[in-house]
Amino acid sequence: MPPMNCVTSLQRGARPSRSVCPREASKTLPTTESCFCWSSTPTARLLPATARSTFLVVRPLAPEDHPNKIERTLNVSSSVAEPRLLPSEQLAGQERRSRVRVIDALVGGKDNYAEDRRVADKIAQVLPGGFEGAKRLFTEDFWFRVRVCRMLLARTEVSQFVLFGVDQCETSAAPLHKVVHRDAPDAVVVYVEPELDSATHALEFDTRTNERGPVVHVVHDNMYDPALLTRLFESSSVPLDDSEPVALLHCATLPFLPSDSGTTPAEITAGQIDTLPEGSFVAVSHLSIPDGAADRAAAVRAANVLDETVGTRLCRPETEIATFFGGLPLVVPSPLTTAPALVPCSKWYPAGPLLEQAAVDNFNLGAVAHKGKPWPSV
């Protein structure tokens, strides 16, 4: 049995069959590609390659080290692979669900376990269209994030982005940080991912690429902590400037907050918003069962069962979601209106006419708020 602090990332495209200890790597995988090793100190150490796949070895933490204070940063080449979640059985555990793997199961992915699929099945019972509706919902949520980032880059001075959660599903677009860097190569993107296996895999594509390339950092930390941004600003290894505005994206994350976490989404976002510099923007998306939905009673019952059996409130009322912005003024959601409001994510500044609409579109609400005077000023 390999030690529990070994994290194995299998060759891209392979199914995780068993965890391999780095000490056995030379016996099982003959050719070389890359091998990285780091400790709980901020400095990364590059070791000689001994295996075809990438092995990421986490050293045991000293007792005084708090796990939330560990930033996983690493320099890699610009020709890294596209993101694809291949979780380690050893750390993730098949009996413990994962937010990222649950979403992967909902959108038809293969990198998930039986417990993830069980939770995904319960979520699909809440949404119109079942799994097909879920795939559309989370894809539209990704495009909502893309439009938010591109609008802020085009019309504001924001050049720092804090994105909660790594990309959870594959789309026809590049990962979000690459979309940002197409428009602004000098922008700083920081991903915050609380699940260690997902954060570890994200290191393959979500870190600083080279000395002259775009800056992307992956931080393994608790995105549900109201004091998170204070730690990020104080960390010497996270390139965020607390004197400049920041774009904070809390999308497809708060619906998976554990019910027993001891805090509410409004408390989480309020603490994080308080830390943001003046002029920053906050984007939030969350699932909600609309009042006029067909079979609304059945959806509410399924959501209640999910809360009781899984321990997460997937859907919340629109009035409660509106409190997640800490009282900040909202940005108008479309050039066709002057009234700031929460709207379905697919209708927030759409790229063009909505050629088709689905009932599930109304189950995911999103908005952007500005810390400061109402924006844009008139």
C-alpha positions as CSV (number, residue, x, y, z in Angstrom):
1,M,0.0,0.0,0.0
2,P,1.6,3.3,-1.0
3,P,1.7,6.1,1.6
4,M,-1.3,8.3,1.8
5,N,0.6,11.5,0.9
6,C,1.3,10.3,-2.6
7,V,-0.9,11.9,-5.4
8,T,-0.8,10.2,-8.7
9,S,-1.8,11.8,-12.0
10,L,-2.2,9.1,-14.6
11,Q,-1.4,9.6,-18.3
12,R,-4.0,11.8,-19.9
13,G,-6.9,9.8,-21.2
14,A,-6.3,6.8,-18.9
15,R,-8.8,5.6,-16.3
16,P,-7.6,5.5,-12.7
17,S,-7.1,1.9,-11.9
18,R,-4.8,2.0,-8.9
19,S,-2.6,4.6,-7.2
20,V,1.2,4.2,-7.9
21,C,3.8,5.3,-5.4
22,P,6.6,7.4,-6.9
23,R,9.1,4.9,-5.4
24,E,7.6,2.3,-7.8
25,A,7.4,4.6,-10.8
26,S,10.6,3.4,-12.4
27,K,9.4,-0.2,-12.2
28,T,6.0,0.4,-13.7
29,L,6.4,3.2,-16.3
30,P,9.7,2.9,-18.2
31,T,10.0,6.1,-20.2
32,T,10.3,9.6,-19.0
33,E,8.3,12.8,-19.3
34,S,8.3,14.8,-16.1
35,C,8.2,14.4,-12.3
36,F,7.6,17.2,-9.9
37,C,8.0,17.3,-6.1
38,W,7.2,20.1,-3.7
39,S,7.0,20.5,0.1
40,S,4.8,22.7,2.3
41,T,7.3,25.5,1.8
42,P,6.6,28.0,-1.0
43,T,9.7,27.0,-3.0
44,A,9.2,24.3,-5.6
45,R,11.9,21.8,-6.4
46,L,12.2,20.1,-9.8
47,L,13.3,16.4,-9.6
48,P,14.7,14.2,-12.4
49,A,12.0,12.6,-14.5
50,T,11.6,8.8,-13.9
51,A,8.2,8.0,-15.4
52,R,6.0,8.6,-18.4
53,S,3.3,10.3,-16.3
54,T,3.5,13.2,-13.9
55,F,3.8,12.3,-10.2
56,L,3.0,15.0,-7.7
57,V,4.3,14.1,-4.3
58,V,2.9,16.1,-1.3
59,R,5.3,16.0,1.7
60,P,3.6,15.6,5.1
61,L,2.7,18.8,6.8
62,A,4.3,20.0,10.0
63,P,1.8,20.1,12.8
64,E,1.9,23.9,13.0
65,D,1.1,24.2,9.3
66,H,-2.6,24.9,8.5
67,P,-3.7,23.2,5.3
68,N,-5.5,26.4,4.1
69,K,-2.1,28.2,4.0
70,I,-0.5,25.9,1.5
71,E,-0.3,27.4,-2.0
72,R,0.4,25.0,-4.8
73,T,2.4,26.9,-7.5
74,L,4.8,25.6,-10.1
75,N,6.4,26.7,-13.3
76,V,5.5,24.5,-16.3
77,S,6.0,24.8,-20.1
78,S,3.5,26.5,-22.3
79,S,2.7,23.3,-24.1
80,V,0.8,21.8,-21.3
81,A,-2.2,19.5,-21.8
82,E,-5.8,20.7,-21.8
83,P,-7.6,20.2,-18.4
84,R,-9.1,16.9,-17.8
85,L,-9.9,15.6,-14.4
86,L,-8.3,12.3,-13.5
87,P,-8.7,12.1,-9.7
88,S,-6.5,9.9,-7.5
89,E,-8.4,7.0,-5.9
90,Q,-6.1,7.2,-2.9
91,L,-6.8,10.8,-1.8
92,A,-10.3,11.3,-3.2
93,G,-11.8,8.0,-2.1
94,Q,-14.6,6.4,-4.0
95,E,-16.9,6.7,-1.0
96,R,-16.5,10.5,-0.7
97,R,-18.2,12.7,-3.2
98,S,-16.4,15.6,-5.0
99,R,-18.0,18.8,-6.3
100,V,-15.9,18.6,-9.5
101,R,-16.6,14.9,-10.1
102,V,-20.3,15.3,-9.5
103,I,-20.5,18.0,-12.1
104,D,-18.4,15.8,-14.4
105,A,-21.0,13.1,-14.0
106,L,-23.8,15.5,-14.7
107,V,-22.4,16.6,-18.0
108,G,-21.6,13.1,-19.2
109,G,-18.0,12.8,-18.2
110,K,-16.2,9.6,-17.2
111,D,-13.9,10.9,-14.4
112,N,-16.2,10.1,-11.5
113,Y,-17.0,7.4,-9.0
114,A,-20.2,5.6,-7.9
115,E,-20.9,8.1,-5.0
116,D,-20.5,11.0,-7.4
117,R,-23.0,9.4,-9.8
118,R,-25.4,8.8,-7.0
119,V,-25.4,12.5,-6.1
120,A,-25.6,13.5,-9.7
121,D,-28.7,11.3,-10.2
122,K,-30.4,13.1,-7.3
123,I,-29.5,16.5,-8.8
124,A,-30.7,15.5,-12.2
125,Q,-34.2,14.8,-10.6
126,V,-34.4,18.5,-9.6
127,L,-33.6,19.9,-13.1
128,P,-35.9,19.9,-16.2
129,G,-34.5,17.5,-18.8
130,G,-32.5,15.4,-16.3
131,F,-28.9,14.9,-17.3
132,E,-29.3,16.7,-20.6
133,G,-30.7,19.7,-18.8
134,A,-27.8,19.6,-16.3
135,K,-25.3,19.5,-19.1
136,R,-26.9,22.6,-20.7
137,L,-27.1,24.4,-17.4
138,F,-23.4,24.0,-16.5
139,T,-22.3,24.8,-20.0
140,E,-24.3,28.0,-20.0
141,D,-22.7,28.8,-16.6
142,F,-19.3,28.5,-18.1
143,W,-20.2,30.9,-21.0
144,F,-21.6,33.3,-18.4
145,R,-18.2,33.4,-16.8
146,V,-16.6,34.0,-20.2
147,R,-18.8,36.9,-21.0
148,V,-18.3,38.4,-17.5
149,C,-14.5,38.3,-17.9
150,R,-14.5,39.6,-21.4
151,M,-16.8,42.5,-20.5
152,L,-14.6,43.5,-17.6
153,L,-11.5,43.4,-19.7
154,A,-13.1,45.5,-22.4
155,R,-14.8,48.1,-20.3
156,T,-12.9,48.3,-16.9
157,E,-9.4,48.5,-15.5
158,V,-9.6,45.1,-13.9
159,S,-6.6,42.9,-14.6
160,Q,-6.7,40.5,-11.6
161,F,-9.1,37.6,-11.6
162,V,-9.9,35.2,-8.7
163,L,-11.8,32.2,-10.0
164,F,-13.3,29.9,-7.4
165,G,-13.2,26.2,-8.6
166,V,-11.3,24.8,-11.5
167,D,-13.2,24.4,-14.8
168,Q,-15.7,21.7,-14.1
169,C,-16.8,20.6,-17.6
170,E,-15.4,20.5,-21.1
171,T,-16.7,23.0,-23.6
172,S,-15.7,24.0,-27.1
173,A,-13.8,26.9,-25.6
174,A,-10.4,26.9,-24.0
175,P,-10.1,27.0,-20.2
176,L,-11.2,30.2,-18.7
177,H,-7.7,31.6,-18.0
178,K,-6.8,31.2,-21.7
179,V,-9.9,33.1,-22.7
180,V,-8.8,35.9,-20.4
181,H,-5.2,35.9,-21.7
182,R,-6.3,36.1,-25.3
183,D,-7.8,39.6,-24.5
184,A,-5.2,40.6,-21.8
185,P,-1.9,38.7,-21.8
186,D,-0.7,40.6,-18.8
187,A,-3.8,39.7,-16.6
188,V,-3.2,37.7,-13.4
189,V,-5.5,34.7,-12.9
190,V,-5.7,32.9,-9.6
191,Y,-7.8,29.7,-9.3
192,V,-8.8,28.6,-5.8
193,E,-9.8,25.0,-5.5
194,P,-10.5,23.3,-2.1
195,E,-10.4,19.7,-3.4
196,L,-6.7,18.6,-3.3
197,D,-7.0,16.0,-6.2
198,S,-8.5,18.6,-8.5
199,A,-6.1,21.3,-7.5
200,T,-3.2,18.9,-8.0
201,H,-4.3,18.0,-11.5
202,A,-4.9,21.6,-12.3
203,L,-1.2,22.3,-11.8
204,E,-0.6,20.7,-15.2
205,F,-2.2,23.6,-16.9
206,D,-3.1,26.3,-14.4
207,T,0.3,27.6,-13.2
208,R,2.7,30.3,-14.3
209,T,3.8,29.1,-17.7
210,N,7.2,30.9,-18.1
211,E,9.0,34.0,-17.0
212,R,7.4,36.0,-19.9
213,G,4.1,34.2,-20.3
214,P,0.7,34.9,-18.7
215,V,0.5,34.4,-15.0
216,V,-1.8,31.7,-13.7
217,H,-1.7,30.3,-10.2
218,V,-3.6,27.5,-8.6
219,V,-4.1,27.7,-4.8
220,H,-5.4,24.8,-2.7
221,D,-7.6,26.6,-0.1
222,N,-11.1,26.8,1.2
223,M,-13.1,28.9,-1.1
224,Y,-16.0,28.9,1.4
225,D,-13.9,30.8,4.0
226,P,-14.9,34.4,4.5
227,A,-11.3,35.3,5.3
228,L,-9.8,33.6,2.2
229,L,-8.9,36.8,0.3
230,T,-7.1,38.2,3.3
231,R,-4.7,35.2,3.1
232,L,-4.3,35.5,-0.6
233,F,-3.4,39.2,-0.4
234,E,-0.9,38.5,2.4
235,S,0.7,35.6,0.7
236,S,4.0,36.4,-1.0
237,S,3.6,33.6,-3.5
238,V,0.2,34.8,-4.8
239,P,0.6,37.7,-7.3
240,L,-2.4,39.8,-6.2
241,D,-2.2,43.5,-5.5
242,D,-4.7,44.7,-2.9
243,S,-4.5,48.2,-4.1
244,E,-5.9,47.3,-7.5
245,P,-9.4,46.2,-8.4
246,V,-10.1,42.4,-8.6
247,A,-12.8,40.4,-10.4
248,L,-14.1,37.7,-8.1
249,L,-16.1,34.8,-9.6
250,H,-18.2,32.6,-7.4
251,C,-20.0,30.5,-10.1
252,A,-21.3,27.0,-9.8
253,T,-19.7,26.7,-6.3
254,L,-22.1,28.0,-3.6
255,P,-24.8,25.3,-4.5
256,F,-22.4,22.7,-3.3
257,L,-21.7,24.3,0.1
258,P,-22.2,21.6,2.8
259,S,-25.2,22.2,4.9
260,D,-23.2,21.5,8.0
261,S,-20.4,24.0,7.2
262,G,-21.6,26.3,10.0
263,T,-21.8,29.3,7.6
264,T,-24.2,30.6,4.9
265,P,-23.4,31.7,1.4
266,A,-24.3,35.3,2.3
267,E,-21.8,35.3,5.2
268,I,-19.1,33.8,3.0
269,T,-19.5,36.4,0.2
270,A,-19.9,39.2,2.7
271,G,-16.5,38.5,4.3
272,Q,-14.8,38.1,0.9
273,I,-16.4,41.3,-0.5
274,D,-15.2,43.3,2.6
275,T,-11.6,42.4,1.7
276,L,-11.9,43.4,-2.0
277,P,-10.3,46.7,-3.0
278,E,-12.6,49.6,-4.1
279,G,-13.6,49.3,-7.7
280,S,-13.7,45.5,-7.7
281,F,-16.4,43.3,-9.3
282,V,-18.2,40.2,-7.9
283,A,-19.9,37.6,-10.1
284,V,-22.2,35.0,-8.6
285,S,-24.3,32.3,-10.1
286,H,-26.6,29.9,-8.1
287,L,-29.4,27.5,-8.9
288,S,-33.0,28.5,-8.1
289,I,-36.4,26.9,-8.8
290,P,-38.5,29.5,-10.5
291,D,-42.0,30.2,-9.3
292,G,-43.6,29.5,-12.6
293,A,-41.7,26.3,-13.4
294,A,-43.6,23.2,-14.6
295,D,-43.7,20.5,-12.0
296,R,-42.3,23.0,-9.5
297,A,-43.6,20.9,-6.6
298,A,-41.8,17.8,-7.7
299,A,-38.5,19.8,-8.2
300,V,-38.9,21.3,-4.7
301,R,-39.4,17.8,-3.2
302,A,-36.4,16.5,-5.0
303,A,-34.3,19.4,-3.8
304,N,-35.4,18.8,-0.2
305,V,-34.5,15.1,-0.5
306,L,-31.1,16.1,-1.8
307,D,-30.6,18.4,1.2
308,E,-31.6,15.7,3.6
309,T,-29.6,12.8,2.1
310,V,-26.5,14.5,0.7
311,G,-26.3,17.6,2.9
312,T,-26.2,20.5,0.4
313,R,-28.9,23.0,-0.6
314,L,-28.7,22.9,-4.4
315,C,-31.4,25.5,-5.0
316,R,-32.3,28.7,-3.1
317,P,-34.9,31.4,-3.6
318,E,-34.1,34.3,-5.8
319,T,-34.5,36.7,-2.8
320,E,-31.9,34.8,-0.9
321,I,-29.4,34.7,-3.8
322,A,-29.7,38.5,-4.1
323,T,-28.2,38.8,-0.6
324,F,-25.0,37.1,-1.8
325,F,-23.7,40.4,-3.2
326,G,-23.3,42.1,0.2
327,G,-25.6,45.0,-0.7
328,L,-23.4,46.1,-3.7
329,P,-25.1,47.7,-6.7
330,L,-25.7,45.2,-9.5
331,V,-24.6,45.8,-13.1
332,V,-27.4,46.0,-15.6
333,P,-27.6,42.5,-17.3
334,S,-28.4,43.5,-20.8
335,P,-28.2,46.6,-23.2
336,L,-31.9,46.2,-23.6
337,T,-32.6,47.2,-20.0
338,T,-31.6,49.8,-17.4
339,A,-32.8,47.9,-14.4
340,P,-30.1,45.9,-12.5
341,A,-31.3,42.5,-11.6
342,L,-30.6,38.8,-11.3
343,V,-31.3,37.0,-14.6
344,P,-30.8,33.5,-16.0
345,C,-27.1,33.1,-16.8
346,S,-27.9,32.5,-20.5
347,K,-29.6,36.0,-20.7
348,W,-26.8,38.0,-19.1
349,Y,-25.3,39.9,-22.0
350,P,-25.8,37.1,-24.5
351,A,-23.4,37.1,-27.5
352,G,-26.3,37.2,-29.9
353,P,-30.0,36.4,-30.3
354,L,-31.1,33.5,-28.2
355,L,-31.9,31.0,-31.0
356,E,-33.3,28.4,-28.6
357,Q,-34.4,28.4,-24.9
358,A,-34.9,25.6,-22.5
359,A,-36.8,25.4,-19.3
360,V,-33.6,24.6,-17.4
361,D,-32.1,28.0,-18.4
362,N,-34.3,29.6,-15.8
363,F,-32.9,27.4,-13.0
364,N,-29.5,29.1,-12.9
365,L,-29.5,32.8,-11.9
366,G,-26.5,35.1,-12.2
367,A,-25.4,38.7,-11.7
368,V,-22.4,41.0,-11.4
369,A,-22.0,43.6,-8.7
370,H,-19.6,46.5,-8.4
371,K,-17.9,47.6,-5.2
372,G,-18.3,51.3,-5.3
373,K,-20.6,53.6,-7.1
374,P,-23.2,52.1,-9.5
375,W,-21.4,51.1,-12.7
376,P,-21.4,52.2,-15.4
377,S,-21.9,55.8,-14.3
378,V,-24.5,57.8,-16.3
